[in-house]
Amino acid sequence: MSDIQLYSAKSCPFAQRTRLVLLEKAIAYEEIEIDLDNKPQWFQTVSPYSKVPALKRGGELVYESAVINEYLDEIFPEPSLMPREPGRRAAARIWIDYCNSTLTTTWYKVLLAQDGENRRKLGEQLQKHFLFMEEAGIGKLGGKYWLGDQVSLVDFTFYPWFERLPVMAHYRKITLPPACRRLAAWAGRMSERPSVKALALPPETLIRNASKYADGTQTGPTADELRDD
């Protein structure tokens, strides 16, 4: 049995981030699937937020995907997924925070919105976020990946939502703006990585998983809860 246990859910994009990092680093782990619609009572002792992912290593318990991923990169430093230079390391953290505080928050607001006018305004906001990422992010920093020619935690932080673009297209008719050529090329490049291929879910599965949020039958997370699922 591995000394690392990951509490996860295959449908969760936040958990997917950490699963990608574990695969990318070839770290052995035991995966414990959590039913997000019927979480066991004991799960809160593992994850005080009652969210996935959560990771246990020996006597250490870590939760929140961004925190888990940096922890893994420090414990298992090869291959490194964070820049060593402090300025670029800070840039990586800024973009990880942007994904968590801005992109994913707006994404879920769009998906959950049932009022047409509100949905339209939120959709415009989401597309502005994509354009900002194209111009100030991947387009400005250059290279094949977000921070250059080496894949990093930033790439794995953003990618699960790009895998879910078919969900946004299906339910809200929102796609990447045509001007986001670098983002589109980056997403295609990421989709070919072995770790990403190993965990990829087909678009029809992603669309089905999101239906309860898109049609309003389940309210989903509030803005305050949009950390990890």
C-alpha positions as CSV (number, residue, x, y, z in Angstrom):
1,M,0.0,0.0,0.0
2,S,1.3,3.5,-0.9
3,D,2.0,5.9,1.9
4,I,0.0,8.5,0.0
5,Q,-3.8,8.5,0.0
6,L,-5.7,10.8,-2.3
7,Y,-9.4,11.5,-1.5
8,S,-10.8,12.3,-4.9
9,A,-13.7,12.3,-7.3
10,K,-13.3,11.4,-11.0
11,S,-15.8,14.1,-12.0
12,C,-14.1,16.9,-10.1
13,P,-11.8,19.3,-12.0
14,F,-10.1,20.4,-8.8
15,A,-9.2,16.8,-8.0
16,Q,-8.2,16.3,-11.6
17,R,-5.5,18.9,-11.0
18,T,-3.8,16.9,-8.3
19,R,-4.3,13.5,-10.1
20,L,-2.5,15.1,-13.1
21,V,0.4,16.2,-10.9
22,L,0.7,12.8,-9.3
23,L,0.8,11.1,-12.7
24,E,3.2,13.6,-14.1
25,K,5.6,13.0,-11.3
26,A,5.1,9.2,-11.4
27,I,4.2,9.2,-7.7
28,A,2.5,6.1,-6.4
29,Y,-0.7,6.7,-4.5
30,E,-3.9,5.1,-3.3
31,E,-7.0,6.8,-4.6
32,I,-10.1,6.9,-2.5
33,E,-13.2,7.9,-4.5
34,I,-15.7,10.1,-2.7
35,D,-19.3,10.3,-3.8
36,L,-19.8,14.1,-3.9
37,D,-23.6,13.6,-3.7
38,N,-23.4,11.4,-0.7
39,K,-20.2,12.1,1.2
40,P,-19.5,9.8,4.1
41,Q,-19.6,11.3,7.5
42,W,-16.0,10.5,8.3
43,F,-14.8,12.5,5.3
44,Q,-14.9,15.8,7.2
45,T,-12.2,14.4,9.6
46,V,-10.0,14.2,6.5
47,S,-11.1,17.4,4.7
48,P,-12.4,20.0,7.1
49,Y,-14.0,21.8,4.2
50,S,-15.6,18.5,3.2
51,K,-14.2,19.0,-0.3
52,V,-12.0,17.0,-2.7
53,P,-9.1,16.7,-3.2
54,A,-7.5,15.9,0.1
55,L,-4.2,14.1,0.6
56,K,-2.8,12.2,3.4
57,R,0.9,11.3,3.7
58,G,1.9,9.6,6.9
59,G,0.7,11.8,9.6
60,E,0.3,14.9,7.4
61,L,-3.0,15.9,6.0
62,V,-3.2,18.5,3.1
63,Y,-6.2,19.9,1.3
64,E,-7.0,22.5,-1.4
65,S,-5.6,21.4,-4.8
66,A,-3.2,24.4,-5.2
67,V,-1.7,23.7,-1.8
68,I,-1.5,20.0,-2.3
69,N,0.2,20.5,-5.7
70,E,2.9,22.8,-4.3
71,Y,3.4,20.3,-1.4
72,L,3.9,17.5,-3.8
73,D,6.3,19.5,-5.9
74,E,8.4,20.2,-2.7
75,I,8.3,16.6,-1.4
76,F,9.0,15.1,-4.8
77,P,11.2,17.7,-6.5
78,E,11.8,15.9,-9.8
79,P,10.6,16.8,-12.3
80,S,10.1,20.2,-10.9
81,L,6.8,21.8,-11.8
82,M,7.5,25.3,-10.3
83,P,10.2,27.8,-11.5
84,R,13.2,28.1,-9.2
85,E,13.7,31.9,-9.9
86,P,11.6,33.8,-7.3
87,G,10.1,36.3,-9.8
88,R,8.8,33.5,-12.1
89,R,7.7,31.5,-9.0
90,A,5.7,34.5,-8.0
91,A,4.2,34.8,-11.5
92,A,3.2,31.1,-11.3
93,R,1.4,31.7,-8.0
94,I,-0.4,34.9,-9.3
95,W,-1.8,32.9,-12.3
96,I,-2.8,30.0,-10.1
97,D,-4.7,32.5,-7.9
98,Y,-6.2,34.1,-11.0
99,C,-7.6,30.7,-12.0
100,N,-9.0,30.0,-8.5
101,S,-10.4,33.5,-7.7
102,T,-11.5,34.6,-11.2
103,L,-11.8,32.1,-13.9
104,T,-13.4,29.2,-12.0
105,T,-15.7,31.5,-10.0
106,T,-17.1,33.1,-13.2
107,W,-17.2,29.7,-14.9
108,Y,-19.6,28.3,-12.3
109,K,-21.7,31.5,-12.1
110,V,-22.3,31.1,-15.9
111,L,-23.1,27.5,-15.6
112,L,-25.5,28.0,-12.7
113,A,-27.2,31.1,-14.0
114,Q,-30.8,30.5,-15.0
115,D,-31.8,34.1,-15.8
116,G,-31.1,34.9,-19.5
117,E,-29.8,38.4,-19.1
118,N,-27.7,37.6,-16.1
119,R,-26.3,34.6,-18.0
120,R,-25.5,36.8,-21.0
121,K,-23.5,39.3,-18.9
122,L,-21.7,36.6,-17.1
123,G,-20.8,34.9,-20.4
124,E,-19.3,38.1,-21.7
125,Q,-17.3,38.4,-18.5
126,L,-16.0,34.8,-18.9
127,Q,-14.9,35.6,-22.5
128,K,-13.1,38.7,-21.3
129,H,-11.2,36.5,-18.8
130,F,-10.2,34.2,-21.7
131,L,-8.9,37.3,-23.7
132,F,-7.0,38.5,-20.7
133,M,-5.4,35.1,-20.3
134,E,-4.4,35.1,-24.0
135,E,-2.9,38.6,-23.9
136,A,-1.5,39.0,-20.4
137,G,-0.8,35.4,-19.7
138,I,0.3,32.7,-22.1
139,G,0.7,35.2,-25.0
140,K,3.0,37.5,-23.0
141,L,5.1,34.8,-21.3
142,G,5.7,32.8,-24.5
143,G,6.7,29.2,-25.0
144,K,4.8,26.0,-25.5
145,Y,3.3,26.1,-22.0
146,W,2.1,28.8,-19.6
147,L,5.5,29.8,-18.2
148,G,7.6,28.8,-21.2
149,D,8.8,25.6,-22.7
150,Q,8.4,23.5,-19.5
151,V,5.1,22.3,-18.2
152,S,4.3,23.7,-14.7
153,L,1.7,23.7,-12.0
154,V,0.0,26.6,-13.7
155,D,-0.8,24.4,-16.8
156,F,-2.3,21.7,-14.6
157,T,-4.3,24.3,-12.6
158,F,-6.0,25.7,-15.7
159,Y,-6.3,22.7,-17.9
160,P,-9.4,20.9,-16.4
161,W,-11.6,23.8,-17.4
162,F,-10.3,23.7,-20.9
163,E,-11.2,20.0,-21.1
164,R,-14.7,21.1,-20.0
165,L,-15.1,23.7,-22.8
166,P,-17.6,21.4,-24.5
167,V,-19.8,21.7,-21.4
168,M,-19.9,25.5,-21.7
169,A,-20.5,25.2,-25.5
170,H,-23.3,22.7,-25.0
171,Y,-25.2,24.5,-22.2
172,R,-24.3,28.2,-22.7
173,K,-23.1,28.4,-26.3
174,I,-19.8,29.9,-25.1
175,T,-16.6,29.0,-26.8
176,L,-13.0,30.4,-26.7
177,P,-13.0,33.8,-28.6
178,P,-11.3,33.4,-32.0
179,A,-8.5,35.8,-30.9
180,C,-7.4,33.2,-28.3
181,R,-5.2,31.3,-30.7
182,R,-2.4,30.7,-28.2
183,L,-4.8,29.4,-25.6
184,A,-6.3,27.0,-28.1
185,A,-2.9,25.8,-29.2
186,W,-1.8,25.3,-25.6
187,A,-5.0,23.4,-24.8
188,G,-4.4,21.1,-27.7
189,R,-0.8,20.5,-26.6
190,M,-1.9,19.8,-23.1
191,S,-4.5,17.3,-24.3
192,E,-1.7,15.2,-25.8
193,R,0.3,14.8,-22.6
194,P,0.2,11.1,-21.4
195,S,-1.0,12.2,-17.9
196,V,-3.8,14.2,-19.4
197,K,-4.8,11.4,-21.8
198,A,-4.8,8.9,-18.9
199,L,-7.4,10.9,-17.0
200,A,-9.5,12.4,-19.8
201,L,-13.2,12.0,-19.7
202,P,-15.2,12.0,-22.9
203,P,-17.2,15.2,-23.7
204,E,-20.5,13.4,-23.4
205,T,-19.6,12.3,-19.8
206,L,-18.6,15.8,-18.8
207,I,-21.8,17.3,-20.3
208,R,-23.9,14.7,-18.5
209,N,-22.1,15.4,-15.2
210,A,-22.8,19.1,-15.5
211,S,-26.5,18.8,-16.4
212,K,-27.8,19.1,-12.8
213,Y,-26.1,22.5,-12.5
214,A,-26.9,23.8,-15.9
215,D,-30.6,23.1,-15.7
216,G,-31.0,24.4,-12.2
217,T,-32.0,21.1,-10.5
218,Q,-29.0,21.4,-8.2
219,T,-27.8,24.8,-7.0
220,G,-24.1,23.8,-6.8
221,P,-21.4,25.7,-4.9
222,T,-21.8,29.3,-3.7
223,A,-19.2,31.9,-4.6
224,D,-17.7,31.5,-1.1
225,E,-17.4,27.7,-1.6
226,L,-15.6,27.9,-5.0
227,R,-12.4,26.5,-3.7
228,D,-12.1,22.8,-4.3
229,D,-15.3,20.8,-4.9
